[in-house]
Amino acid sequence: MSSIITFFLAPSHEAAAAVVEHGPDGIFESRTWGNFDPEEAMIEWESFLTGRSFDELLDDGEPETVADPDDGHGPVVLAASRTLQEALAGTDRSRLVQTSRLWVEKQAPEGKKIDQEIAEEVLNSLARLARGIHGHDDRLYCWTA
């Protein structure tokens, strides 16, 4: 099953939810990829970057669902936690490479092949987006369809 995954910056949950039907392209600054589970990925990235366990983050309701009009059967908007945003923004390139390797290794036994170069590109791009948040009220969101 193919999926489109677009991470973007928006000023509020309401603004992010407003793009659920058609996505954020052309409306908000965004980066697009495909074919990985963004909800699971955001939890794994936060776990790798902060040391909190996957289960603990899942129990805390991360990432937050902002819009899901078709109850899991259509486009969804998720909000990255502020902790993940801050971790991405404050992490240097070598730590992002290490995190991407952990992500690729974690997915492999489950049969989910993620190319190492793409994993690095995803995390480096998200870190650049997150760094753009400092000084603003914007949040990092993910739209998937």
Disulfide bonds with the S-S distance in Angstrom:
none
